[in-house]
Amino acid sequence: MSADTTGAGPGAARTDGERLQKVMAAAGVASRRASEILILEGRVTVNGKKVRELGARIDPGSDLLAVDGVAVQLDQSKRYVMLNKPTKVISSMGDDRGRTDLSGFVSQYEERLFNVGRLDYDTSGLLVLTNDGPLAQVLAHPSFGVEKTYIAKVKGTVTPQTLQQLKSGIELDDGPIRIDRGKLITRGAADGASMVELTLHSGRNRIVRRMMEAAGHPVIELVRRSFGPLHLGSLKLGRTRELTKIELGQLLTLAREAEEQKGRM
């Protein structure tokens, strides 16, 4: 094993741990034989370094594995679940005011899951539940700013000028805010409401509602359709499903990139 592959320390070859192809197979990446081909083709990295030798060993408890630049979770005790949260549900596993909380949606899972970030009591849509504390901490931190897309039903007739105002930025009590992208779905319906799709990075509290209020179009209904690389798709309201391997890889990659970015600051 060469010195520029993974090791027990920077630049050092690891002599303990498990064979890389065995770990990859256990993680569901591919069979051992197919994993060996991936290694020989230079498509596997450990701790950010390309590994090309079949004798490479890694520690599944501490080393970071990626294939084709996509992160792989080696800890099989971690669980990642998507919930389509209904309205009138508090984003917490318990509530001292007796409101409906998230605990009823995770009772079928053996692990103790908790939510990544929050959705307002009156907002429905995509919420991630996991027992992966470090990932949850990174993705929920406001300074990281995971991209989120919402569908909002708002009062009044939204015009292209309104969307441009939202893109340019609106001043709120806690500072300016702007959307990354906006699309008008319908406007001036019979009930005098409009539907808009808004994408933004901010993690500030009730930001979409406050922004639309400031723009003169208070929110009537709000749904979060996407969170980072995850999309709600056809998941029914109040239902859960585990993330696919592709979705999990994308989410882990996002979290690792955030950690690297924080380390460079």
BALUM-561754 format. One record per residue (C-alpha): residue in three letters; y, z, x. Coordinates in nm, 2 decimals. Layout:
BEGIN
<r: ALA; y: Y; z: Z; x: X>
...
//
This chain:
BEGIN
<r: MET; y: 0.00; z: 0.00; x: 0.00>
<r: SER; y: 0.33; z: -0.10; x: 0.15>
<r: ALA; y: 0.62; z: 0.14; x: 0.20>
<r: ASP; y: 0.85; z: -0.04; x: -0.04>
<r: THR; y: 0.62; z: 0.03; x: -0.34>
<r: THR; y: 0.61; z: 0.36; x: -0.53>
<r: GLY; y: 0.53; z: 0.68; x: -0.36>
<r: ALA; y: 0.57; z: 1.06; x: -0.36>
<r: GLY; y: 0.92; z: 1.03; x: -0.23>
<r: PRO; y: 1.18; z: 0.76; x: -0.15>
<r: GLY; y: 1.01; z: 0.49; x: 0.06>
<r: ALA; y: 0.68; z: 0.69; x: 0.08>
<r: ALA; y: 0.34; z: 0.57; x: -0.04>
<r: ARG; y: 0.16; z: 0.78; x: -0.29>
<r: THR; y: -0.19; z: 0.89; x: -0.20>
<r: ASP; y: -0.26; z: 1.11; x: -0.50>
<r: GLY; y: -0.24; z: 1.04; x: -0.87>
<r: GLU; y: -0.44; z: 0.78; x: -1.06>
<r: ARG; y: -0.49; z: 0.41; x: -1.00>
<r: LEU; y: -0.21; z: 0.21; x: -1.16>
<r: GLN; y: -0.44; z: -0.03; x: -1.35>
<r: LYS; y: -0.63; z: 0.26; x: -1.50>
<r: VAL; y: -0.31; z: 0.42; x: -1.62>
<r: MET; y: -0.18; z: 0.09; x: -1.76>
<r: ALA; y: -0.50; z: 0.04; x: -1.96>
<r: ALA; y: -0.49; z: 0.40; x: -2.09>
<r: ALA; y: -0.13; z: 0.33; x: -2.21>
<r: GLY; y: -0.25; z: 0.03; x: -2.40>
<r: VAL; y: -0.06; z: -0.23; x: -2.18>
<r: ALA; y: -0.37; z: -0.44; x: -2.12>
<r: SER; y: -0.73; z: -0.41; x: -2.00>
<r: ARG; y: -0.78; z: -0.30; x: -1.64>
<r: ARG; y: -0.86; z: -0.66; x: -1.54>
<r: ALA; y: -0.55; z: -0.79; x: -1.72>
<r: SER; y: -0.34; z: -0.51; x: -1.57>
<r: GLU; y: -0.46; z: -0.61; x: -1.22>
<r: ILE; y: -0.33; z: -0.96; x: -1.28>
<r: LEU; y: 0.00; z: -0.83; x: -1.40>
<r: ILE; y: 0.03; z: -0.62; x: -1.08>
<r: LEU; y: -0.06; z: -0.91; x: -0.85>
<r: GLU; y: 0.19; z: -1.13; x: -1.03>
<r: GLY; y: 0.47; z: -0.89; x: -0.94>
<r: ARG; y: 0.54; z: -0.80; x: -1.31>
<r: VAL; y: 0.49; z: -0.43; x: -1.27>
<r: THR; y: 0.74; z: -0.17; x: -1.14>
<r: VAL; y: 0.71; z: 0.20; x: -1.08>
<r: ASN; y: 1.02; z: 0.40; x: -1.05>
<r: GLY; y: 1.22; z: 0.08; x: -1.03>
<r: LYS; y: 1.02; z: -0.07; x: -0.74>
<r: LYS; y: 0.79; z: -0.36; x: -0.77>
<r: VAL; y: 0.42; z: -0.29; x: -0.71>
<r: ARG; y: 0.18; z: -0.57; x: -0.60>
<r: GLU; y: -0.12; z: -0.38; x: -0.46>
<r: LEU; y: -0.42; z: -0.29; x: -0.66>
<r: GLY; y: -0.47; z: 0.03; x: -0.47>
<r: ALA; y: -0.14; z: 0.17; x: -0.59>
<r: ARG; y: -0.15; z: 0.52; x: -0.75>
<r: ILE; y: 0.10; z: 0.69; x: -0.97>
<r: ASP; y: 0.15; z: 1.02; x: -1.14>
<r: PRO; y: 0.16; z: 0.96; x: -1.52>
<r: GLY; y: 0.35; z: 1.28; x: -1.57>
<r: SER; y: 0.65; z: 1.19; x: -1.35>
<r: ASP; y: 0.65; z: 0.83; x: -1.25>
<r: LEU; y: 0.83; z: 0.56; x: -1.47>
<r: LEU; y: 0.63; z: 0.25; x: -1.54>
<r: ALA; y: 0.77; z: -0.08; x: -1.66>
<r: VAL; y: 0.61; z: -0.42; x: -1.72>
<r: ASP; y: 0.83; z: -0.73; x: -1.73>
<r: GLY; y: 1.13; z: -0.50; x: -1.73>
<r: VAL; y: 1.02; z: -0.32; x: -2.04>
<r: ALA; y: 0.95; z: 0.06; x: -2.02>
<r: VAL; y: 0.60; z: 0.19; x: -2.09>
<r: GLN; y: 0.53; z: 0.54; x: -2.22>
<r: LEU; y: 0.26; z: 0.71; x: -2.03>
<r: ASP; y: 0.26; z: 1.04; x: -2.21>
<r: GLN; y: 0.03; z: 0.99; x: -2.50>
<r: SER; y: 0.14; z: 1.31; x: -2.66>
<r: LYS; y: 0.48; z: 1.17; x: -2.75>
<r: ARG; y: 0.52; z: 1.02; x: -3.10>
<r: TYR; y: 0.80; z: 0.80; x: -3.23>
<r: VAL; y: 0.85; z: 0.74; x: -3.60>
<r: MET; y: 1.10; z: 0.54; x: -3.81>
<r: LEU; y: 1.22; z: 0.69; x: -4.14>
<r: ASN; y: 1.42; z: 0.51; x: -4.41>
<r: LYS; y: 1.61; z: 0.82; x: -4.51>
<r: PRO; y: 1.72; z: 0.84; x: -4.87>
<r: THR; y: 2.06; z: 0.98; x: -4.97>
<r: LYS; y: 2.09; z: 1.35; x: -5.07>
<r: VAL; y: 1.88; z: 1.44; x: -4.77>
<r: ILE; y: 2.03; z: 1.65; x: -4.49>
<r: SER; y: 1.95; z: 1.53; x: -4.13>
<r: SER; y: 1.78; z: 1.85; x: -4.02>
<r: MET; y: 1.43; z: 2.00; x: -4.03>
<r: GLY; y: 1.57; z: 2.29; x: -4.23>
<r: ASP; y: 1.87; z: 2.38; x: -4.44>
<r: ASP; y: 2.00; z: 2.73; x: -4.52>
<r: ARG; y: 2.17; z: 2.59; x: -4.83>
<r: GLY; y: 1.85; z: 2.48; x: -4.99>
<r: ARG; y: 1.92; z: 2.11; x: -4.98>
<r: THR; y: 1.64; z: 1.86; x: -4.92>
<r: ASP; y: 1.58; z: 1.82; x: -4.55>
<r: LEU; y: 1.36; z: 1.60; x: -4.33>
<r: SER; y: 1.06; z: 1.83; x: -4.30>
<r: GLY; y: 0.89; z: 1.68; x: -4.60>
<r: PHE; y: 0.89; z: 1.34; x: -4.44>
<r: VAL; y: 0.70; z: 1.45; x: -4.13>
<r: SER; y: 0.44; z: 1.69; x: -4.27>
<r: GLN; y: 0.16; z: 1.44; x: -4.21>
<r: TYR; y: 0.22; z: 1.44; x: -3.84>
<r: GLU; y: 0.06; z: 1.70; x: -3.62>
<r: GLU; y: 0.34; z: 1.70; x: -3.37>
<r: ARG; y: 0.67; z: 1.89; x: -3.43>
<r: LEU; y: 0.91; z: 1.60; x: -3.48>
<r: PHE; y: 1.29; z: 1.61; x: -3.49>
<r: ASN; y: 1.56; z: 1.36; x: -3.56>
<r: VAL; y: 1.75; z: 1.15; x: -3.30>
<r: GLY; y: 2.11; z: 1.19; x: -3.41>
<r: ARG; y: 2.21; z: 1.22; x: -3.77>
<r: LEU; y: 2.29; z: 1.03; x: -4.09>
<r: ASP; y: 2.53; z: 1.17; x: -4.34>
<r: TYR; y: 2.40; z: 1.34; x: -4.65>
<r: ASP; y: 2.52; z: 1.05; x: -4.87>
<r: THR; y: 2.41; z: 0.78; x: -4.62>
<r: SER; y: 2.06; z: 0.62; x: -4.63>
<r: GLY; y: 1.88; z: 0.41; x: -4.38>
<r: LEU; y: 1.72; z: 0.41; x: -4.03>
<r: LEU; y: 1.66; z: 0.74; x: -3.86>
<r: VAL; y: 1.43; z: 0.79; x: -3.56>
<r: LEU; y: 1.20; z: 1.10; x: -3.55>
<r: THR; y: 1.03; z: 1.21; x: -3.23>
<r: ASN; y: 0.90; z: 1.49; x: -3.01>
<r: ASP; y: 1.04; z: 1.33; x: -2.70>
<r: GLY; y: 1.33; z: 1.56; x: -2.63>
<r: PRO; y: 1.48; z: 1.38; x: -2.32>
<r: LEU; y: 1.49; z: 1.05; x: -2.50>
<r: ALA; y: 1.64; z: 1.20; x: -2.81>
<r: GLN; y: 1.91; z: 1.37; x: -2.61>
<r: VAL; y: 2.01; z: 1.05; x: -2.43>
<r: LEU; y: 2.01; z: 0.82; x: -2.74>
<r: ALA; y: 2.20; z: 1.07; x: -2.96>
<r: HIS; y: 2.47; z: 1.15; x: -2.71>
<r: PRO; y: 2.80; z: 1.01; x: -2.83>
<r: SER; y: 2.91; z: 0.90; x: -2.48>
<r: PHE; y: 2.61; z: 0.66; x: -2.46>
<r: GLY; y: 2.70; z: 0.48; x: -2.79>
<r: VAL; y: 2.38; z: 0.31; x: -2.91>
<r: GLU; y: 2.47; z: 0.00; x: -3.12>
<r: LYS; y: 2.43; z: 0.06; x: -3.49>
<r: THR; y: 2.46; z: -0.18; x: -3.79>
<r: TYR; y: 2.55; z: -0.07; x: -4.14>
<r: ILE; y: 2.57; z: -0.23; x: -4.48>
<r: ALA; y: 2.86; z: -0.08; x: -4.67>
<r: LYS; y: 2.96; z: -0.12; x: -5.03>
<r: VAL; y: 3.33; z: -0.04; x: -5.05>
<r: LYS; y: 3.60; z: -0.03; x: -5.30>
<r: GLY; y: 3.84; z: -0.33; x: -5.33>
<r: THR; y: 3.84; z: -0.69; x: -5.20>
<r: VAL; y: 3.78; z: -0.70; x: -4.83>
<r: THR; y: 3.94; z: -1.00; x: -4.67>
<r: PRO; y: 3.89; z: -1.17; x: -4.33>
<r: GLN; y: 4.22; z: -1.01; x: -4.23>
<r: THR; y: 4.06; z: -0.67; x: -4.30>
<r: LEU; y: 3.77; z: -0.75; x: -4.07>
<r: GLN; y: 4.00; z: -0.86; x: -3.80>
<r: GLN; y: 4.19; z: -0.53; x: -3.83>
<r: LEU; y: 3.86; z: -0.35; x: -3.79>
<r: LYS; y: 3.78; z: -0.55; x: -3.48>
<r: SER; y: 4.12; z: -0.50; x: -3.33>
<r: GLY; y: 4.10; z: -0.12; x: -3.39>
<r: ILE; y: 4.22; z: 0.14; x: -3.63>
<r: GLU; y: 4.39; z: 0.47; x: -3.54>
<r: LEU; y: 4.21; z: 0.78; x: -3.67>
<r: ASP; y: 4.29; z: 1.15; x: -3.63>
<r: ASP; y: 4.05; z: 1.17; x: -3.33>
<r: GLY; y: 4.16; z: 0.85; x: -3.16>
<r: PRO; y: 4.13; z: 0.47; x: -3.21>
<r: ILE; y: 3.81; z: 0.30; x: -3.32>
<r: ARG; y: 3.70; z: -0.06; x: -3.36>
<r: ILE; y: 3.39; z: -0.24; x: -3.47>
<r: ASP; y: 3.20; z: -0.48; x: -3.24>
<r: ARG; y: 3.11; z: -0.72; x: -3.52>
<r: GLY; y: 3.18; z: -0.75; x: -3.89>
<r: LYS; y: 3.06; z: -0.98; x: -4.16>
<r: LEU; y: 3.17; z: -1.01; x: -4.52>
<r: ILE; y: 2.87; z: -1.04; x: -4.75>
<r: THR; y: 3.04; z: -1.03; x: -5.09>
<r: ARG; y: 3.39; z: -0.96; x: -5.21>
<r: GLY; y: 3.56; z: -0.91; x: -5.54>
<r: ALA; y: 3.25; z: -0.85; x: -5.74>
<r: ALA; y: 3.26; z: -0.77; x: -6.11>
<r: ASP; y: 3.29; z: -0.40; x: -6.03>
<r: GLY; y: 3.58; z: -0.46; x: -5.79>
<r: ALA; y: 3.37; z: -0.38; x: -5.48>
<r: SER; y: 3.29; z: -0.57; x: -5.16>
<r: MET; y: 2.98; z: -0.56; x: -4.93>
<r: VAL; y: 3.03; z: -0.58; x: -4.56>
<r: GLU; y: 2.81; z: -0.56; x: -4.25>
<r: LEU; y: 2.95; z: -0.36; x: -3.96>
<r: THR; y: 2.82; z: -0.31; x: -3.61>
<r: LEU; y: 2.97; z: -0.06; x: -3.37>
<r: HIS; y: 2.87; z: 0.17; x: -3.08>
<r: SER; y: 3.06; z: 0.49; x: -3.18>
<r: GLY; y: 2.86; z: 0.81; x: -3.24>
<r: ARG; y: 3.15; z: 0.99; x: -3.39>
<r: ASN; y: 3.10; z: 1.19; x: -3.71>
<r: ARG; y: 3.12; z: 0.99; x: -4.04>
<r: ILE; y: 3.29; z: 0.71; x: -3.85>
<r: VAL; y: 3.22; z: 0.42; x: -4.08>
<r: ARG; y: 3.34; z: 0.62; x: -4.39>
<r: ARG; y: 3.65; z: 0.73; x: -4.21>
<r: MET; y: 3.73; z: 0.38; x: -4.07>
<r: MET; y: 3.69; z: 0.21; x: -4.41>
<r: GLU; y: 3.90; z: 0.48; x: -4.58>
<r: ALA; y: 4.18; z: 0.42; x: -4.32>
<r: ALA; y: 4.15; z: 0.04; x: -4.39>
<r: GLY; y: 4.20; z: 0.10; x: -4.76>
<r: HIS; y: 3.84; z: 0.04; x: -4.87>
<r: PRO; y: 3.66; z: 0.38; x: -4.93>
<r: VAL; y: 3.28; z: 0.36; x: -4.90>
<r: ILE; y: 3.08; z: 0.37; x: -5.22>
<r: GLU; y: 2.74; z: 0.33; x: -5.06>
<r: LEU; y: 2.63; z: 0.31; x: -4.70>
<r: VAL; y: 2.30; z: 0.21; x: -4.54>
<r: ARG; y: 2.22; z: 0.20; x: -4.17>
<r: ARG; y: 2.00; z: -0.11; x: -4.11>
<r: SER; y: 1.96; z: -0.09; x: -3.73>
<r: PHE; y: 1.97; z: 0.16; x: -3.44>
<r: GLY; y: 1.97; z: 0.00; x: -3.09>
<r: PRO; y: 1.68; z: -0.24; x: -3.08>
<r: LEU; y: 1.52; z: -0.10; x: -3.40>
<r: HIS; y: 1.56; z: -0.27; x: -3.74>
<r: LEU; y: 1.47; z: -0.12; x: -4.08>
<r: GLY; y: 1.31; z: -0.44; x: -4.20>
<r: SER; y: 1.11; z: -0.40; x: -4.52>
<r: LEU; y: 1.04; z: -0.02; x: -4.48>
<r: LYS; y: 1.08; z: 0.13; x: -4.82>
<r: LEU; y: 1.32; z: 0.41; x: -4.90>
<r: GLY; y: 1.17; z: 0.75; x: -4.82>
<r: ARG; y: 0.88; z: 0.60; x: -4.62>
<r: THR; y: 0.79; z: 0.64; x: -4.25>
<r: ARG; y: 0.60; z: 0.43; x: -4.00>
<r: GLU; y: 0.53; z: 0.47; x: -3.63>
<r: LEU; y: 0.72; z: 0.24; x: -3.39>
<r: THR; y: 0.53; z: -0.06; x: -3.26>
<r: LYS; y: 0.46; z: -0.09; x: -2.89>
<r: ILE; y: 0.73; z: -0.35; x: -2.86>
<r: GLU; y: 0.98; z: -0.14; x: -3.04>
<r: LEU; y: 0.89; z: 0.17; x: -2.83>
<r: GLY; y: 0.92; z: -0.03; x: -2.51>
<r: GLN; y: 1.26; z: -0.15; x: -2.61>
<r: LEU; y: 1.38; z: 0.20; x: -2.71>
<r: LEU; y: 1.25; z: 0.36; x: -2.38>
<r: THR; y: 1.41; z: 0.08; x: -2.18>
<r: LEU; y: 1.74; z: 0.15; x: -2.35>
<r: ALA; y: 1.71; z: 0.52; x: -2.28>
<r: ARG; y: 1.62; z: 0.47; x: -1.91>
<r: GLU; y: 1.91; z: 0.23; x: -1.86>
<r: ALA; y: 2.14; z: 0.49; x: -2.01>
<r: GLU; y: 2.01; z: 0.75; x: -1.76>
<r: GLU; y: 2.06; z: 0.51; x: -1.47>
<r: GLN; y: 2.41; z: 0.44; x: -1.59>
<r: LYS; y: 2.49; z: 0.81; x: -1.61>
<r: GLY; y: 2.35; z: 0.86; x: -1.26>
<r: ARG; y: 2.59; z: 0.60; x: -1.12>
<r: MET; y: 2.89; z: 0.76; x: -1.28>
//
